[in-house]
């Protein structure tokens, strides 16, 4: 069972996580990149698309080891966002 944080925790956590993904130190970006998929499981599709996906795009072309680390994570985040959006459309459609 996964504990889903309240909405205010999601909105407070997202900007701080984005700061870590855009940190000037490669080691910090690598550590944050390793947690993108896990954190995305707690976020709404809207938060993922608006905040996380742009960072992931930037990190995919990162010249440090972050880019390599994100090869698997990029697809995982994108697929989760798409699946959630599609499921939501089916429920509300």
Secondary structure, 3 states (H helix, E strand, C coil): CCCCCCHHHHHHHHHHHHHHHCCCCHHHHHHHHCCHHHHHCCCCHHHHHHHHHHHHHHHHCCCCHHHHHHHHHHHHHHHHHHHHHHHHHHHHC
